[in-house]
């Protein structure tokens, strides 16, 4: 009878260690995935800021072009010059297209970063849930081992 209780104690201790190991591994994975999510969200903000800087720089370049071309027009007294107006209109269209491209690329990249963050959080949660399932499995295994010990005695 004493050996039987010793076997139960050993199995119980082994199961407790197994459950602790599952829990620690899951917590470590969750911490890792939370950090990946944080970094992805930081990247998302960096992408947004870079897009804003790019758009501002492009808009400034267009404004500078208009100022310079207008100054040249006034100096040359050619305010009604259709070729200059066509050049300015083409520059306006090019600037509009570039600003749209900057916005689309930014939105695409920010969306990708956000999806990566959400996926990392999901992976962390899955690791925690797996730990619970593994713990139940270890407890069930303990019950089966205890049953086998009690039937052999």
C-alpha positions as CSV (number, residue, x, y, z in Angstrom):
1,X,0.0,0.0,0.0
2,X,2.9,2.4,0.8
3,X,4.4,1.8,-2.6
4,X,1.1,2.5,-4.2
5,X,0.9,5.9,-2.5
6,X,4.5,6.6,-3.4
7,X,3.6,5.9,-7.1
8,X,0.6,8.2,-6.8
9,X,2.7,11.0,-5.3
10,X,5.3,10.6,-8.1
11,X,2.7,10.7,-10.8
12,X,1.1,13.7,-9.2
13,X,4.4,15.5,-9.0
14,X,5.3,14.6,-12.6
15,X,1.9,15.9,-13.8
16,X,2.3,19.1,-11.8
17,X,5.7,19.7,-13.4
18,X,4.2,19.0,-16.8
19,X,1.4,21.5,-16.3
20,X,3.9,24.1,-15.0
21,X,6.0,23.5,-18.1
22,X,3.1,24.0,-20.4
23,X,2.0,27.1,-18.7
24,X,5.5,28.6,-18.7
25,X,6.0,27.8,-22.4
26,X,2.6,29.4,-23.2
27,X,3.4,32.5,-21.2
28,X,6.8,32.9,-22.9
29,X,5.1,32.5,-26.4
30,X,2.5,35.1,-25.4
31,X,5.1,37.6,-24.4
32,X,7.0,37.0,-27.6
33,X,3.8,37.4,-29.7
34,X,2.8,40.5,-27.8
35,X,6.2,42.1,-28.5
36,X,5.8,41.2,-32.2
37,X,2.4,42.9,-32.2
38,X,3.8,46.0,-30.5
39,X,6.6,46.2,-33.0
40,X,4.1,45.8,-35.9
41,X,2.0,48.6,-34.5
42,X,5.1,50.8,-34.1
43,X,6.0,50.0,-37.7
44,X,2.4,51.0,-38.7
45,X,2.9,54.4,-37.1
46,X,6.3,54.8,-38.8
47,X,4.8,54.1,-42.2
48,X,2.0,56.6,-41.6
49,X,4.6,59.3,-40.5
50,X,6.8,58.6,-43.6
51,X,3.8,58.8,-45.9
52,X,2.9,62.2,-44.4
53,X,6.5,63.4,-44.8
54,X,6.5,62.2,-48.4
55,X,3.2,63.9,-49.2
56,X,4.3,67.1,-47.6
57,X,7.6,67.1,-49.5
58,X,5.7,66.4,-52.8
59,X,3.2,69.2,-52.1
60,X,6.0,71.6,-51.2
61,X,7.8,70.7,-54.4
62,X,4.7,71.5,-56.4
63,X,4.1,74.8,-54.6
64,X,7.7,75.8,-55.2
65,X,7.3,74.9,-58.9
66,X,4.2,77.1,-59.1
67,X,5.9,80.0,-57.4
68,X,8.9,79.8,-59.7
69,X,6.9,79.3,-62.9
70,X,4.6,82.2,-61.9
71,X,7.6,84.4,-61.2
72,X,9.1,83.6,-64.5
73,X,5.8,84.2,-66.2
74,X,5.5,87.6,-64.6
75,X,9.1,88.5,-65.4
76,X,8.6,87.6,-69.1
77,X,5.2,89.2,-69.2
78,X,3.6,86.0,-70.6
79,X,0.8,85.5,-68.2
80,X,-1.5,84.1,-70.9
81,X,1.1,81.6,-72.2
82,X,-0.9,78.5,-72.9
83,X,2.2,76.3,-73.0
84,X,3.1,77.3,-69.5
85,X,-0.5,76.7,-68.3
86,X,-0.3,73.3,-69.9
87,X,3.0,72.5,-68.1
88,X,1.5,73.7,-64.8
89,X,-1.7,71.6,-65.3
90,X,0.5,68.6,-66.1
91,X,2.5,69.2,-62.9
92,X,-0.7,69.4,-61.0
93,X,-2.0,66.1,-62.4
94,X,1.4,64.4,-61.7
95,X,1.4,65.7,-58.2
96,X,-2.2,64.5,-57.6
97,X,-1.3,61.1,-59.0
98,X,1.8,60.9,-56.8
99,X,-0.1,61.9,-53.7
100,X,-2.7,59.2,-54.4
101,X,0.1,56.6,-54.9
102,X,1.7,57.7,-51.6
103,X,-1.7,57.3,-49.8
104,X,-2.5,53.9,-51.4
105,X,1.0,52.5,-50.6
106,X,0.8,53.8,-47.1
107,X,-2.7,52.3,-46.5
108,X,-1.5,49.0,-47.9
109,X,1.6,48.9,-45.7
110,X,-0.2,50.0,-42.6
111,X,-2.9,47.4,-43.2
112,X,-0.3,44.7,-43.5
113,X,1.4,45.8,-40.3
114,X,-1.9,45.8,-38.5
115,X,-2.8,42.3,-39.8
116,X,0.6,41.1,-38.6
117,X,-0.1,42.6,-35.1
118,X,-3.5,41.0,-35.0
119,X,-2.1,37.6,-36.1
120,X,0.6,37.8,-33.4
121,X,-2.0,38.5,-30.8
122,X,-4.0,35.5,-32.1
123,X,-0.9,33.3,-31.9
124,X,-0.3,34.3,-28.3
125,X,-3.9,33.5,-27.4
126,X,-3.7,30.2,-29.1
127,X,-0.5,29.3,-27.2
128,X,-2.4,30.0,-23.9
129,X,-5.4,27.9,-25.0
130,X,-3.1,25.1,-26.1
131,X,-1.5,25.2,-22.6
132,X,-4.9,24.6,-21.0
133,X,-5.6,21.7,-23.4
134,X,-2.2,20.2,-22.7
135,X,-2.9,20.5,-19.0
136,X,-6.2,18.7,-19.2
137,X,-4.5,16.0,-21.2
138,X,-1.8,15.6,-18.6
139,X,-4.5,15.4,-15.9
140,X,-6.4,12.7,-17.9
141,X,-3.1,10.8,-18.4
142,X,-2.5,11.0,-14.6
143,X,-6.0,9.5,-14.1
144,X,-5.3,6.7,-16.4
145,X,-1.9,6.0,-14.8
146,X,-3.5,6.0,-11.3
147,X,-6.2,3.6,-12.5
148,X,-3.5,1.3,-13.9
149,X,-1.6,1.4,-10.6
150,X,-4.7,0.7,-8.5
151,X,-5.6,-2.3,-10.7
152,X,-2.1,-3.8,-10.5
153,X,-2.1,-3.7,-6.7
